[in-house]
Amino acid sequence: MEFDYLKHMTEGLDRNEILDELMLAYGKDVWNYAYFLTCRREAAEDIAQDVFVKAYQNLHNYRGESPIKPWLLSIARNTALDYLRSSWVRKVSFLTPHASRASHPSAENEWLHREEHQAIWDIVLKLPRKLREALLLYAHHQLSMKEISALLGVSEGTVKSRLFRAREAVNRAWGSSGQERSELS
Amino acid sequence: MKRAERDWESHLTETPLGTGGFSMGTIRKVKERIAVQERRKKKKIVPLAAAALVAVILAAVVFRSEIGSTLASWNKPEPEKKPVISETETTTLKIGYLSGADDFMRKYGSPFVIRHPMARFSYSANVPKMGSLEDYREWIENEEPDLVQIPLGYLDELSSAGLLTDLDALLLRDGIDEQNFYEPVRRTIREAGAGKLYGMADKFSAYGLYYNRELFAEFGIPEPSGSLTWEETMGLAARFAGSEKNGDPVYGLSFGYRPGLSLNAVTVGQSLGLGTYAPDGLRSTLSSKAWTGLWSSFVQGYRDGWIGGEQGMEQGKSYPMKELYKLDPFLNGRSAMTFQPSDYGSNLAGAREMIGFDDEWALLPAPALDESARSGGQAMEIGYVFAIPSRSSQPDAAWELLKYILSPEQTERQTRTVPYTLYTVKAETVDAFGPQDAYYEARYDTSLSLSSLKQKADPAYQALLNLAYKSGQERERDLLNGSLGVEPFLKQLDNEAEETLRTLAAEKEARP
């Protein structure tokens, strides 16, 4: 259903217009996925650019056999994994990903919610990559089990198992951090 | 309850704070990179083009006649089925939606545009919202929107006036099985449209009886099952009279953070569809046998302490949710049962997160008025339905949008952000609704649902209900200390109600 018109690319539609639509519709998804995989803003920015350049080059090859979002995410995944495999990255050990908060002053009543929100993201971004990826493809990108399975190249059972393990790990960490929070308050 | 454990998952639909993300700057950079690549390609194309031209001329000479025509037939594109919503030209649908453009786009518009990139929406600024039937009729006639939300109670009149499209024909045309829609919702809407389907709702609500399994086990009282009557519910609640836990009272039944006797007696009566006046419009029925029974059992329960009557929220004061949860005995593990609407699941999840409510709970359908009503079922609430006005200039495109609103993928999307709503279409890959499933297993009485709907839209009915609430509130102390019996109270109420009916009739008469 989605972006079916890509199937008719050769019938004179403007590739640049389609690229614009794709970037507006899926830019954030691609950028976020790259960030979730690499936990680096600069890397996510570079990967997102690469993805849309590659998508533009391959629009003629897209025949609508899979929905457009998983297609773009699969390009993002391959690009991100190439990046993670690069020798430079392997030599650098990243600190726990932390988003900058300094630029987001907020009212006090919003602050608590943001703290909780950030605490959950901190836990999720610390998960092992495979678990993190399955959880975020489901909960953030809202892909179906079938789509996640096709994207990751594993069975639906494996996806479910990774999701289960991811949730267990977050529940555990969230439970213990909640205890810490209540002890502090 | 698995869902409650995973309440943190809703945070993941957003982004981690401060991660910035894809921006217009990124889009510009992508375009610059593509432009550079295209320029490089063009430089290479000149020699390649000359070679290609030679090849084409040779091919034309060699492969003429039969081979040529076969190749031509292979290359001929298959005739494509024309899409309902153009893929090249903008289709703008005019929407009449109660909660405004932002809410529409967030819930339905944005995901639909992703699927139909050339679809756009304009919004009617004059949605009558709480308007009368006449307001809705004028609005549809004058504005000619493509998709509207209208009160279910007006469906019959608006469709009789020829203003709405019959969805049956569209379902049949597109081969859509109407069994995709939850049967009691479909049946109720069909009944409201005199047998035809002129609209459809994507969600509904109902009341339920939530109970704390651990408290039943702790006090050695067998858990309730099946469908109870109010008499049985009160009898069960009374078995908790005098119970305590850690020095605090434990109630058999409670009503959240609004514990007042009068408010809850009236709320339950309304949920059961109890009438407030006779068909002649002159006589009050607030002292009927059903109302008397209900008030009597409530007074008994509050007086004997098995209905929770602790200090609740103060009217007009605003509370953070955490403080409200603390005022609800059920959410503090001190009430065996509570009568609540279907979105109470979000309070249970919130209380788990904020005040550590961890008890195991379960759910039964709302109690029935009496034995005879038990077999009929309970009322469900469908406030508004989506409908396609017959004057829509783009009925097919509007139908595409409505099909999306009613699709399993849309339910799945919504379930992730608003999990405690009862959706008309079940999501494809939801693991389990858990205790919420009881709402789907309940029996619903179509005529009760529709008569409740009419009562809610009837100003006289509402005025008498309000009177009963206020009178009960003023005399609550006398009722509880026994200085005023239930029957004399309801007789007084009848007199006041009939006075109100006369005033309303006079006002109606005086209206031009």
Chai-1 contact restraints between the chains, C-beta under 6 A:
chainA,res_idxA,chainB,res_idxB,connection_type,confidence,min_distance_angstrom,max_distance_angstrom,comment,restraint_id
A,M1,B,R115,contact,1.0,0.0,6.0,A-B,restraint_1
A,E2,B,R115,contact,1.0,0.0,6.0,A-B,restraint_2
A,Y5,B,E87,contact,1.0,0.0,6.0,A-B,restraint_3
A,E21,B,P117,contact,1.0,0.0,6.0,A-B,restraint_4
A,M23,B,I27,contact,1.0,0.0,6.0,A-B,restraint_5
A,A25,B,I114,contact,1.0,0.0,6.0,A-B,restraint_6
A,G27,B,F22,contact,1.0,0.0,6.0,A-B,restraint_7
A,K28,B,G21,contact,1.0,0.0,6.0,A-B,restraint_8
A,K28,B,F22,contact,1.0,0.0,6.0,A-B,restraint_9
A,W31,B,G21,contact,1.0,0.0,6.0,A-B,restraint_10
A,W31,B,F22,contact,1.0,0.0,6.0,A-B,restraint_11
A,N32,B,T15,contact,1.0,0.0,6.0,A-B,restraint_12
A,Y35,B,T19,contact,1.0,0.0,6.0,A-B,restraint_13
A,A48,B,F22,contact,1.0,0.0,6.0,A-B,restraint_14
A,A48,B,T26,contact,1.0,0.0,6.0,A-B,restraint_15
A,Q49,B,K29,contact,1.0,0.0,6.0,A-B,restraint_16
A,Q49,B,V30,contact,1.0,0.0,6.0,A-B,restraint_17
A,F52,B,V30,contact,1.0,0.0,6.0,A-B,restraint_18
A,V53,B,R33,contact,1.0,0.0,6.0,A-B,restraint_19
A,V53,B,I34,contact,1.0,0.0,6.0,A-B,restraint_20
A,Y56,B,I34,contact,1.0,0.0,6.0,A-B,restraint_21
A,A99,B,P16,contact,1.0,0.0,6.0,A-B,restraint_22
A,A99,B,L17,contact,1.0,0.0,6.0,A-B,restraint_23
A,A99,B,G18,contact,1.0,0.0,6.0,A-B,restraint_24
A,A99,B,T19,contact,1.0,0.0,6.0,A-B,restraint_25
A,S100,B,G18,contact,1.0,0.0,6.0,A-B,restraint_26
A,R101,B,G18,contact,1.0,0.0,6.0,A-B,restraint_27
A,H104,B,G18,contact,1.0,0.0,6.0,A-B,restraint_28
A,H117,B,H11,contact,1.0,0.0,6.0,A-B,restraint_29
A,Q118,B,L17,contact,1.0,0.0,6.0,A-B,restraint_30
A,I120,B,W8,contact,1.0,0.0,6.0,A-B,restraint_31
A,I120,B,H11,contact,1.0,0.0,6.0,A-B,restraint_32
A,W121,B,P16,contact,1.0,0.0,6.0,A-B,restraint_33
A,A139,B,E9,contact,1.0,0.0,6.0,A-B,restraint_34
A,A139,B,L12,contact,1.0,0.0,6.0,A-B,restraint_35
A,H140,B,L12,contact,1.0,0.0,6.0,A-B,restraint_36
A,S144,B,T429,contact,1.0,0.0,6.0,A-B,restraint_37
A,M145,B,T429,contact,1.0,0.0,6.0,A-B,restraint_38
A,R167,B,R6,contact,1.0,0.0,6.0,A-B,restraint_39
A,N171,B,E5,contact,1.0,0.0,6.0,A-B,restraint_40
A,W174,B,W8,contact,1.0,0.0,6.0,A-B,restraint_41
